[in-house]
């Protein structure tokens, strides 16, 4: 099936050809016709399956008609959890709609609100936003929704995980009753189902089995490794297998910074992004990574949403994710749009239960490779001593122990003589 069969307009097809797309993905085949028909759509799809284009393309076509944009208004709203994902969607809208005359803007926190208010003052066709900043703008009367036609909630499960449920409900309460709703989520726990039922009206269910799709394009490798050997194993794989670009996931912000310091000491060009970094810092590091100025990008799960690197060859789970769903999200950064990629996971003894959860979730037994870190690979900030240094260190330790023993004996004699007095 080609994009022409889906009923997309000439300008959109021209944009698709410019980008280089040939055939639509499964989620695009299923969602585009239903959205063009005006149905509410609820889609189950992971990132990396072409989901964004699956709702952006038909939305652009539905909005591409003569219409007067009113001040402080938007005709459509795309709500998403993170700044990085908001930027990714914005770029998708701009690239796919390059031959259309639609006005688009993106708003999120971490940057000045005044330029955003200035753009919204003249009105827009498409507004992409994170929940917190959107409510700030609404509270300042910088945006109104009475002319809204289409509402999109992307990665709804992640927004709920991040505690945005009250914000989403408040935003939805401000929208007009008559509108088209498009909701996409990787998973559908009960709280997501309740949210969908409160927003969508007789939605068309679009389900794509992302797990089986990913298996075609992603090679998954699992290493059993001691926690203190993970840095050494990472460097060994980078050097021996000539990794020129890799995205590395850790659990914490502190862990991201610490790993970046260790890798830099190993003469590897790397950067870290997490929630404590300013928006400008995050965008600079991400852009450097895309341009291959940075070889290794270390990040946490939250900021990883929205990282879309064309042809990213390697993803590394340096720390295993607690939730199996997050594992799927992480490895979905590679093997995108038909490209092949490799996902590598480091599993310590403490993380074996996490691995069992992933096996149960994916219904697939994994094969563990044994970690064989080269002795020359340093796995900590402290350099390994040379043989002659080991001898000197050993002697020093013995002398130190001897001195402490003498000191303790002297101290006991002194206390004893005092007590006798």
TORKOL-4160 file (C-alpha; in steps of 0.2 Angstrom, whole numbers, padded with zeros to 4 digits, m for minus):
421
<pt num="1" X="0000" Y="0000" Z="0000"/>
<pt num="2" X="0006" Y="0018" Z="m0004"/>
<pt num="3" X="0002" Y="0034" Z="0004"/>
<pt num="4" X="m0008" Y="0039" Z="m0012"/>
<pt num="5" X="m0021" Y="0026" Z="m0008"/>
<pt num="6" X="m0024" Y="0033" Z="0010"/>
<pt num="7" X="m0033" Y="0048" Z="0002"/>
<pt num="8" X="m0020" Y="0062" Z="0007"/>
<pt num="9" X="m0019" Y="0078" Z="m0003"/>
<pt num="10" X="m0006" Y="0083" Z="m0016"/>
<pt num="11" X="0004" Y="0095" Z="m0005"/>
<pt num="12" X="0005" Y="0082" Z="0008"/>
<pt num="13" X="0011" Y="0068" Z="m0004"/>
<pt num="14" X="0024" Y="0080" Z="m0010"/>
<pt num="15" X="0030" Y="0083" Z="0007"/>
<pt num="16" X="0030" Y="0064" Z="0011"/>
<pt num="17" X="0041" Y="0062" Z="m0005"/>
<pt num="18" X="0053" Y="0076" Z="0000"/>
<pt num="19" X="0055" Y="0067" Z="0017"/>
<pt num="20" X="0059" Y="0051" Z="0009"/>
<pt num="21" X="0044" Y="0040" Z="0015"/>
<pt num="22" X="0039" Y="0027" Z="0003"/>
<pt num="23" X="0026" Y="0016" Z="0011"/>
<pt num="24" X="0015" Y="0019" Z="0026"/>
<pt num="25" X="0018" Y="0009" Z="0042"/>
<pt num="26" X="0004" Y="m0001" Z="0050"/>
<pt num="27" X="m0002" Y="0013" Z="0062"/>
<pt num="28" X="m0002" Y="0025" Z="0048"/>
<pt num="29" X="m0013" Y="0013" Z="0037"/>
<pt num="30" X="m0025" Y="0011" Z="0051"/>
<pt num="31" X="m0026" Y="0028" Z="0058"/>
<pt num="32" X="m0025" Y="0040" Z="0043"/>
<pt num="33" X="m0042" Y="0035" Z="0034"/>
<pt num="34" X="m0051" Y="0035" Z="0051"/>
<pt num="35" X="m0045" Y="0052" Z="0056"/>
<pt num="36" X="m0049" Y="0059" Z="0039"/>
<pt num="37" X="m0067" Y="0052" Z="0040"/>
<pt num="38" X="m0069" Y="0062" Z="0056"/>
<pt num="39" X="m0069" Y="0048" Z="0069"/>
<pt num="40" X="m0062" Y="0049" Z="0086"/>
<pt num="41" X="m0047" Y="0037" Z="0086"/>
<pt num="42" X="m0039" Y="0028" Z="0101"/>
<pt num="43" X="m0022" Y="0021" Z="0095"/>
<pt num="44" X="m0011" Y="0009" Z="0104"/>
<pt num="45" X="0007" Y="0011" Z="0097"/>
<pt num="46" X="0024" Y="0013" Z="0102"/>
<pt num="47" X="0036" Y="0027" Z="0097"/>
<pt num="48" X="0046" Y="0022" Z="0082"/>
<pt num="49" X="0031" Y="0015" Z="0073"/>
<pt num="50" X="0027" Y="0031" Z="0063"/>
<pt num="51" X="0014" Y="0035" Z="0075"/>
<pt num="52" X="0017" Y="0054" Z="0075"/>
<pt num="53" X="0014" Y="0055" Z="0056"/>
<pt num="54" X="m0001" Y="0044" Z="0058"/>
<pt num="55" X="m0010" Y="0058" Z="0067"/>
<pt num="56" X="m0001" Y="0073" Z="0060"/>
<pt num="57" X="m0004" Y="0070" Z="0041"/>
<pt num="58" X="m0023" Y="0068" Z="0042"/>
<pt num="59" X="m0024" Y="0083" Z="0055"/>
<pt num="60" X="m0015" Y="0094" Z="0043"/>
<pt num="61" X="m0027" Y="0089" Z="0029"/>
<pt num="62" X="m0042" Y="0092" Z="0039"/>
<pt num="63" X="m0036" Y="0110" Z="0044"/>
<pt num="64" X="m0030" Y="0114" Z="0027"/>
<pt num="65" X="m0045" Y="0124" Z="0021"/>
<pt num="66" X="m0049" Y="0143" Z="0021"/>
<pt num="67" X="m0052" Y="0149" Z="0039"/>
<pt num="68" X="m0049" Y="0165" Z="0048"/>
<pt num="69" X="m0037" Y="0163" Z="0063"/>
<pt num="70" X="m0044" Y="0173" Z="0078"/>
<pt num="71" X="m0033" Y="0181" Z="0091"/>
<pt num="72" X="m0028" Y="0170" Z="0106"/>
<pt num="73" X="m0036" Y="0155" Z="0098"/>
<pt num="74" X="m0030" Y="0138" Z="0091"/>
<pt num="75" X="m0039" Y="0127" Z="0079"/>
<pt num="76" X="m0030" Y="0111" Z="0086"/>
<pt num="77" X="m0021" Y="0106" Z="0101"/>
<pt num="78" X="m0008" Y="0092" Z="0103"/>
<pt num="79" X="m0004" Y="0088" Z="0121"/>
<pt num="80" X="0012" Y="0078" Z="0126"/>
<pt num="81" X="0022" Y="0075" Z="0142"/>
<pt num="82" X="0039" Y="0082" Z="0138"/>
<pt num="83" X="0048" Y="0097" Z="0130"/>
<pt num="84" X="0058" Y="0085" Z="0119"/>
<pt num="85" X="0043" Y="0076" Z="0112"/>
<pt num="86" X="0034" Y="0093" Z="0109"/>
<pt num="87" X="0049" Y="0098" Z="0099"/>
<pt num="88" X="0049" Y="0082" Z="0089"/>
<pt num="89" X="0031" Y="0084" Z="0085"/>
<pt num="90" X="0033" Y="0102" Z="0080"/>
<pt num="91" X="0047" Y="0097" Z="0068"/>
<pt num="92" X="0036" Y="0083" Z="0061"/>
<pt num="93" X="0021" Y="0096" Z="0058"/>
<pt num="94" X="0033" Y="0108" Z="0050"/>
<pt num="95" X="0041" Y="0095" Z="0038"/>
<pt num="96" X="0025" Y="0087" Z="0033"/>
<pt num="97" X="0016" Y="0103" Z="0031"/>
<pt num="98" X="0029" Y="0112" Z="0022"/>
<pt num="99" X="0018" Y="0115" Z="0006"/>
<pt num="100" X="0003" Y="0121" Z="0016"/>
<pt num="101" X="m0001" Y="0138" Z="0023"/>
<pt num="102" X="m0004" Y="0133" Z="0041"/>
<pt num="103" X="0003" Y="0142" Z="0057"/>
<pt num="104" X="0010" Y="0131" Z="0070"/>
<pt num="105" X="0019" Y="0134" Z="0087"/>
<pt num="106" X="0025" Y="0124" Z="0102"/>
<pt num="107" X="0025" Y="0129" Z="0120"/>
<pt num="108" X="0033" Y="0122" Z="0135"/>
<pt num="109" X="0041" Y="0126" Z="0152"/>
<pt num="110" X="0060" Y="0130" Z="0155"/>
<pt num="111" X="0060" Y="0145" Z="0143"/>
<pt num="112" X="0053" Y="0162" Z="0143"/>
<pt num="113" X="0034" Y="0163" Z="0142"/>
<pt num="114" X="0033" Y="0180" Z="0134"/>
<pt num="115" X="0038" Y="0175" Z="0116"/>
<pt num="116" X="0025" Y="0161" Z="0117"/>
<pt num="117" X="0012" Y="0174" Z="0122"/>
<pt num="118" X="0017" Y="0185" Z="0108"/>
<pt num="119" X="0014" Y="0171" Z="0095"/>
<pt num="120" X="m0002" Y="0166" Z="0102"/>
<pt num="121" X="m0009" Y="0184" Z="0102"/>
<pt num="122" X="m0011" Y="0182" Z="0083"/>
<pt num="123" X="m0019" Y="0165" Z="0084"/>
<pt num="124" X="m0012" Y="0148" Z="0077"/>
<pt num="125" X="m0019" Y="0133" Z="0067"/>
<pt num="126" X="m0009" Y="0120" Z="0077"/>
<pt num="127" X="m0003" Y="0122" Z="0095"/>
<pt num="128" X="0009" Y="0109" Z="0103"/>
<pt num="129" X="0010" Y="0110" Z="0121"/>
<pt num="130" X="0015" Y="0102" Z="0138"/>
<pt num="131" X="0002" Y="0102" Z="0151"/>
<pt num="132" X="0010" Y="0114" Z="0164"/>
<pt num="133" X="0015" Y="0128" Z="0152"/>
<pt num="134" X="m0002" Y="0127" Z="0143"/>
<pt num="135" X="m0011" Y="0130" Z="0160"/>
<pt num="136" X="0001" Y="0144" Z="0164"/>
<pt num="137" X="m0004" Y="0152" Z="0147"/>
<pt num="138" X="m0022" Y="0149" Z="0150"/>
<pt num="139" X="m0022" Y="0157" Z="0167"/>
<pt num="140" X="m0014" Y="0172" Z="0159"/>
<pt num="141" X="m0028" Y="0173" Z="0146"/>
<pt num="142" X="m0015" Y="0170" Z="0132"/>
<pt num="143" X="m0025" Y="0156" Z="0124"/>
<pt num="144" X="m0043" Y="0151" Z="0122"/>
<pt num="145" X="m0051" Y="0135" Z="0115"/>
<pt num="146" X="m0068" Y="0140" Z="0110"/>
<pt num="147" X="m0063" Y="0138" Z="0091"/>
<pt num="148" X="m0054" Y="0121" Z="0094"/>
<pt num="149" X="m0058" Y="0108" Z="0081"/>
<pt num="150" X="m0046" Y="0094" Z="0085"/>
<pt num="151" X="m0038" Y="0088" Z="0101"/>
<pt num="152" X="m0023" Y="0076" Z="0102"/>
<pt num="153" X="m0016" Y="0068" Z="0117"/>
<pt num="154" X="0000" Y="0059" Z="0113"/>
<pt num="155" X="0009" Y="0046" Z="0125"/>
<pt num="156" X="m0006" Y="0048" Z="0137"/>
<pt num="157" X="0001" Y="0034" Z="0148"/>
<pt num="158" X="0017" Y="0044" Z="0151"/>
<pt num="159" X="0007" Y="0059" Z="0155"/>
<pt num="160" X="m0002" Y="0050" Z="0169"/>
<pt num="161" X="0014" Y="0042" Z="0175"/>
<pt num="162" X="0021" Y="0059" Z="0177"/>
<pt num="163" X="0006" Y="0065" Z="0187"/>
<pt num="164" X="m0002" Y="0076" Z="0174"/>
<pt num="165" X="m0020" Y="0068" Z="0176"/>
<pt num="166" X="m0027" Y="0083" Z="0185"/>
<pt num="167" X="m0019" Y="0095" Z="0172"/>
<pt num="168" X="m0026" Y="0085" Z="0158"/>
<pt num="169" X="m0044" Y="0084" Z="0165"/>
<pt num="170" X="m0043" Y="0103" Z="0168"/>
<pt num="171" X="m0038" Y="0106" Z="0150"/>
<pt num="172" X="m0051" Y="0095" Z="0143"/>
<pt num="173" X="m0064" Y="0104" Z="0153"/>
<pt num="174" X="m0060" Y="0120" Z="0144"/>
<pt num="175" X="m0062" Y="0112" Z="0127"/>
<pt num="176" X="m0078" Y="0114" Z="0117"/>
<pt num="177" X="m0089" Y="0099" Z="0117"/>
<pt num="178" X="m0090" Y="0097" Z="0098"/>
<pt num="179" X="m0072" Y="0092" Z="0093"/>
<pt num="180" X="m0062" Y="0077" Z="0086"/>
<pt num="181" X="m0052" Y="0067" Z="0099"/>
<pt num="182" X="m0036" Y="0057" Z="0095"/>
<pt num="183" X="m0028" Y="0048" Z="0109"/>
<pt num="184" X="m0012" Y="0038" Z="0108"/>
<pt num="185" X="m0005" Y="0027" Z="0122"/>
<pt num="186" X="0008" Y="0013" Z="0122"/>
<pt num="187" X="m0002" Y="0004" Z="0136"/>
<pt num="188" X="m0019" Y="0004" Z="0143"/>
<pt num="189" X="m0021" Y="0002" Z="0162"/>
<pt num="190" X="m0037" Y="0006" Z="0170"/>
<pt num="191" X="m0033" Y="0024" Z="0173"/>
<pt num="192" X="m0030" Y="0027" Z="0154"/>
<pt num="193" X="m0046" Y="0018" Z="0150"/>
<pt num="194" X="m0056" Y="0029" Z="0162"/>
<pt num="195" X="m0048" Y="0045" Z="0154"/>
<pt num="196" X="m0052" Y="0039" Z="0136"/>
<pt num="197" X="m0070" Y="0036" Z="0141"/>
<pt num="198" X="m0071" Y="0053" Z="0148"/>
<pt num="199" X="m0064" Y="0061" Z="0132"/>
<pt num="200" X="m0067" Y="0051" Z="0117"/>
<pt num="201" X="m0085" Y="0048" Z="0109"/>
<pt num="202" X="m0087" Y="0031" Z="0101"/>
<pt num="203" X="m0069" Y="0030" Z="0096"/>
<pt num="204" X="m0061" Y="0019" Z="0083"/>
<pt num="205" X="m0048" Y="0007" Z="0091"/>
<pt num="206" X="m0032" Y="0006" Z="0081"/>
<pt num="207" X="m0020" Y="m0007" Z="0088"/>
<pt num="208" X="m0003" Y="m0010" Z="0082"/>
<pt num="209" X="0007" Y="m0025" Z="0089"/>
<pt num="210" X="0023" Y="m0015" Z="0091"/>
<pt num="211" X="0032" Y="m0029" Z="0100"/>
<pt num="212" X="0032" Y="m0040" Z="0085"/>
<pt num="213" X="0036" Y="m0025" Z="0073"/>
<pt num="214" X="0051" Y="m0021" Z="0083"/>
<pt num="215" X="0058" Y="m0038" Z="0084"/>
<pt num="216" X="0060" Y="m0037" Z="0065"/>
<pt num="217" X="0071" Y="m0022" Z="0066"/>
<pt num="218" X="0080" Y="m0023" Z="0083"/>
<pt num="219" X="0093" Y="m0035" Z="0088"/>
<pt num="220" X="0092" Y="m0037" Z="0107"/>
<pt num="221" X="0107" Y="m0042" Z="0118"/>
<pt num="222" X="0108" Y="m0045" Z="0136"/>
<pt num="223" X="0124" Y="m0046" Z="0147"/>
<pt num="224" X="0125" Y="m0052" Z="0164"/>
<pt num="225" X="0137" Y="m0041" Z="0173"/>
<pt num="226" X="0143" Y="m0035" Z="0190"/>
<pt num="227" X="0137" Y="m0018" Z="0194"/>
<pt num="228" X="0154" Y="m0011" Z="0196"/>
<pt num="229" X="0159" Y="m0018" Z="0179"/>
<pt num="230" X="0146" Y="m0009" Z="0169"/>
<pt num="231" X="0156" Y="0006" Z="0164"/>
<pt num="232" X="0171" Y="m0006" Z="0159"/>
<pt num="233" X="0159" Y="m0016" Z="0148"/>
<pt num="234" X="0151" Y="m0001" Z="0140"/>
<pt num="235" X="0168" Y="0006" Z="0135"/>
<pt num="236" X="0174" Y="m0011" Z="0129"/>
<pt num="237" X="0159" Y="m0013" Z="0118"/>
<pt num="238" X="0161" Y="0005" Z="0111"/>
<pt num="239" X="0179" Y="0002" Z="0107"/>
<pt num="240" X="0179" Y="m0016" Z="0101"/>
<pt num="241" X="0163" Y="m0015" Z="0091"/>
<pt num="242" X="0166" Y="0002" Z="0084"/>
<pt num="243" X="0151" Y="0011" Z="0090"/>
<pt num="244" X="0150" Y="0028" Z="0083"/>
<pt num="245" X="0134" Y="0033" Z="0091"/>
<pt num="246" X="0124" Y="0026" Z="0106"/>
<pt num="247" X="0110" Y="0032" Z="0117"/>
<pt num="248" X="0113" Y="0026" Z="0135"/>
<pt num="249" X="0099" Y="0025" Z="0148"/>
<pt num="250" X="0102" Y="0027" Z="0167"/>
<pt num="251" X="0089" Y="0028" Z="0181"/>
<pt num="252" X="0094" Y="0044" Z="0189"/>
<pt num="253" X="0100" Y="0062" Z="0185"/>
<pt num="254" X="0115" Y="0060" Z="0197"/>
<pt num="255" X="0119" Y="0043" Z="0188"/>
<pt num="256" X="0119" Y="0052" Z="0171"/>
<pt num="257" X="0131" Y="0065" Z="0177"/>
<pt num="258" X="0142" Y="0052" Z="0185"/>
<pt num="259" X="0143" Y="0041" Z="0170"/>
<pt num="260" X="0147" Y="0055" Z="0159"/>
<pt num="261" X="0162" Y="0060" Z="0170"/>
<pt num="262" X="0168" Y="0042" Z="0170"/>
<pt num="263" X="0167" Y="0040" Z="0151"/>
<pt num="264" X="0175" Y="0057" Z="0148"/>
<pt num="265" X="0190" Y="0051" Z="0158"/>
<pt num="266" X="0191" Y="0036" Z="0146"/>
<pt num="267" X="0193" Y="0049" Z="0132"/>
<pt num="268" X="0175" Y="0046" Z="0125"/>
<pt num="269" X="0165" Y="0061" Z="0119"/>
<pt num="270" X="0149" Y="0061" Z="0128"/>
<pt num="271" X="0135" Y="0072" Z="0135"/>
<pt num="272" X="0121" Y="0070" Z="0148"/>
<pt num="273" X="0103" Y="0076" Z="0148"/>
<pt num="274" X="0090" Y="0076" Z="0162"/>
<pt num="275" X="0077" Y="0086" Z="0171"/>
<pt num="276" X="0090" Y="0097" Z="0180"/>
<pt num="277" X="0098" Y="0103" Z="0164"/>
<pt num="278" X="0091" Y="0119" Z="0157"/>
<pt num="279" X="0081" Y="0118" Z="0140"/>
<pt num="280" X="0095" Y="0127" Z="0131"/>
<pt num="281" X="0108" Y="0114" Z="0138"/>
<pt num="282" X="0097" Y="0100" Z="0133"/>
<pt num="283" X="0094" Y="0106" Z="0116"/>
<pt num="284" X="0112" Y="0110" Z="0113"/>
<pt num="285" X="0118" Y="0092" Z="0119"/>
<pt num="286" X="0104" Y="0084" Z="0109"/>
<pt num="287" X="0109" Y="0094" Z="0093"/>
<pt num="288" X="0127" Y="0089" Z="0095"/>
<pt num="289" X="0122" Y="0071" Z="0097"/>
<pt num="290" X="0112" Y="0072" Z="0081"/>
<pt num="291" X="0126" Y="0080" Z="0072"/>
<pt num="292" X="0138" Y="0066" Z="0078"/>
<pt num="293" X="0148" Y="0079" Z="0088"/>
<pt num="294" X="0144" Y="0069" Z="0103"/>
<pt num="295" X="0147" Y="0050" Z="0102"/>
<pt num="296" X="0138" Y="0044" Z="0118"/>
<pt num="297" X="0122" Y="0052" Z="0124"/>
<pt num="298" X="0117" Y="0048" Z="0142"/>
<pt num="299" X="0099" Y="0051" Z="0148"/>
<pt num="300" X="0085" Y="0047" Z="0160"/>
<pt num="301" X="0068" Y="0040" Z="0154"/>
<pt num="302" X="0058" Y="0056" Z="0156"/>
<pt num="303" X="0068" Y="0067" Z="0144"/>
<pt num="304" X="0071" Y="0052" Z="0132"/>
<pt num="305" X="0053" Y="0054" Z="0126"/>
<pt num="306" X="0054" Y="0064" Z="0110"/>
<pt num="307" X="0072" Y="0060" Z="0106"/>
<pt num="308" X="0071" Y="0055" Z="0088"/>
<pt num="309" X="0088" Y="0051" Z="0080"/>
<pt num="310" X="0087" Y="0045" Z="0062"/>
<pt num="311" X="0096" Y="0029" Z="0060"/>
<pt num="312" X="0102" Y="0028" Z="0078"/>
<pt num="313" X="0112" Y="0011" Z="0078"/>
<pt num="314" X="0113" Y="0008" Z="0097"/>
<pt num="315" X="0103" Y="0009" Z="0113"/>
<pt num="316" X="0110" Y="0004" Z="0130"/>
<pt num="317" X="0101" Y="0000" Z="0146"/>
<pt num="318" X="0115" Y="0004" Z="0157"/>
<pt num="319" X="0102" Y="0003" Z="0172"/>
<pt num="320" X="0088" Y="m0009" Z="0168"/>
<pt num="321" X="0071" Y="0000" Z="0169"/>
<pt num="322" X="0059" Y="m0005" Z="0183"/>
<pt num="323" X="0044" Y="m0006" Z="0171"/>
<pt num="324" X="0044" Y="m0018" Z="0156"/>
<pt num="325" X="0034" Y="m0004" Z="0147"/>
<pt num="326" X="0049" Y="0007" Z="0149"/>
<pt num="327" X="0060" Y="m0006" Z="0141"/>
<pt num="328" X="0050" Y="m0006" Z="0126"/>
<pt num="329" X="0050" Y="0013" Z="0125"/>
<pt num="330" X="0069" Y="0014" Z="0127"/>
<pt num="331" X="0073" Y="0001" Z="0114"/>
<pt num="332" X="0061" Y="0010" Z="0102"/>
<pt num="333" X="0073" Y="0024" Z="0100"/>
<pt num="334" X="0082" Y="0012" Z="0088"/>
<pt num="335" X="0076" Y="0002" Z="0073"/>
<pt num="336" X="0064" Y="0016" Z="0068"/>
<pt num="337" X="0055" Y="0018" Z="0052"/>
<pt num="338" X="0062" Y="0002" Z="0045"/>
<pt num="339" X="0080" Y="0005" Z="0050"/>
<pt num="340" X="0089" Y="m0009" Z="0059"/>
<pt num="341" X="0097" Y="m0006" Z="0076"/>
<pt num="342" X="0104" Y="m0015" Z="0092"/>
<pt num="343" X="0097" Y="m0014" Z="0110"/>
<pt num="344" X="0110" Y="m0019" Z="0123"/>
<pt num="345" X="0105" Y="m0022" Z="0141"/>
<pt num="346" X="0117" Y="m0023" Z="0156"/>
<pt num="347" X="0109" Y="m0035" Z="0169"/>
<pt num="348" X="0117" Y="m0036" Z="0187"/>
<pt num="349" X="0112" Y="m0048" Z="0200"/>
<pt num="350" X="0100" Y="m0035" Z="0208"/>
<pt num="351" X="0091" Y="m0033" Z="0191"/>
<pt num="352" X="0087" Y="m0051" Z="0187"/>
<pt num="353" X="0069" Y="m0049" Z="0194"/>
<pt num="354" X="0067" Y="m0034" Z="0182"/>
<pt num="355" X="0073" Y="m0045" Z="0167"/>
<pt num="356" X="0060" Y="m0059" Z="0172"/>
<pt num="357" X="0047" Y="m0045" Z="0171"/>
<pt num="358" X="0053" Y="m0040" Z="0154"/>
<pt num="359" X="0052" Y="m0059" Z="0148"/>
<pt num="360" X="0035" Y="m0061" Z="0155"/>
<pt num="361" X="0029" Y="m0044" Z="0147"/>
<pt num="362" X="0037" Y="m0048" Z="0130"/>
<pt num="363" X="0033" Y="m0067" Z="0131"/>
<pt num="364" X="0050" Y="m0070" Z="0125"/>
<pt num="365" X="0065" Y="m0079" Z="0134"/>
<pt num="366" X="0081" Y="m0069" Z="0133"/>
<pt num="367" X="0098" Y="m0076" Z="0130"/>
<pt num="368" X="0111" Y="m0069" Z="0142"/>
<pt num="369" X="0129" Y="m0066" Z="0137"/>
<pt num="370" X="0143" Y="m0067" Z="0150"/>
<pt num="371" X="0152" Y="m0051" Z="0153"/>
<pt num="372" X="0171" Y="m0053" Z="0149"/>
<pt num="373" X="0178" Y="m0036" Z="0153"/>
<pt num="374" X="0196" Y="m0034" Z="0147"/>
<pt num="375" X="0208" Y="m0031" Z="0161"/>
<pt num="376" X="0214" Y="m0015" Z="0152"/>
<pt num="377" X="0196" Y="m0008" Z="0153"/>
<pt num="378" X="0195" Y="0004" Z="0168"/>
<pt num="379" X="0178" Y="0003" Z="0176"/>
<pt num="380" X="0179" Y="0017" Z="0189"/>
<pt num="381" X="0186" Y="0034" Z="0192"/>
<pt num="382" X="0202" Y="0027" Z="0200"/>
<pt num="383" X="0216" Y="0021" Z="0189"/>
<pt num="384" X="0222" Y="0004" Z="0191"/>
<pt num="385" X="0239" Y="0003" Z="0199"/>
<pt num="386" X="0254" Y="m0004" Z="0190"/>
<pt num="387" X="0263" Y="m0020" Z="0197"/>
<pt num="388" X="0277" Y="m0010" Z="0206"/>
<pt num="389" X="0264" Y="0002" Z="0213"/>
<pt num="390" X="0254" Y="m0013" Z="0220"/>
<pt num="391" X="0270" Y="m0019" Z="0229"/>
<pt num="392" X="0273" Y="m0002" Z="0236"/>
<pt num="393" X="0255" Y="m0001" Z="0241"/>
<pt num="394" X="0255" Y="m0018" Z="0249"/>
<pt num="395" X="0271" Y="m0012" Z="0260"/>
<pt num="396" X="0262" Y="0004" Z="0264"/>
<pt num="397" X="0247" Y="m0005" Z="0270"/>
<pt num="398" X="0257" Y="m0016" Z="0281"/>
<pt num="399" X="0267" Y="m0002" Z="0288"/>
<pt num="400" X="0251" Y="0008" Z="0292"/>
<pt num="401" X="0243" Y="m0007" Z="0301"/>
<pt num="402" X="0259" Y="m0009" Z="0311"/>
<pt num="403" X="0259" Y="0009" Z="0316"/>
<pt num="404" X="0240" Y="0008" Z="0321"/>
<pt num="405" X="0244" Y="m0007" Z="0332"/>
<pt num="406" X="0258" Y="0001" Z="0341"/>
<pt num="407" X="0248" Y="0017" Z="0343"/>
<pt num="408" X="0233" Y="0007" Z="0350"/>
<pt num="409" X="0245" Y="m0003" Z="0362"/>
<pt num="410" X="0253" Y="0014" Z="0368"/>
<pt num="411" X="0235" Y="0021" Z="0370"/>
<pt num="412" X="0230" Y="0006" Z="0381"/>
<pt num="413" X="0246" Y="0008" Z="0392"/>
<pt num="414" X="0243" Y="0026" Z="0395"/>
<pt num="415" X="0224" Y="0023" Z="0400"/>
<pt num="416" X="0230" Y="0009" Z="0411"/>
<pt num="417" X="0242" Y="0020" Z="0420"/>
<pt num="418" X="0229" Y="0034" Z="0422"/>
<pt num="419" X="0217" Y="0022" Z="0430"/>
<pt num="420" X="0230" Y="0015" Z="0442"/>
<pt num="421" X="0232" Y="0032" Z="0449"/>
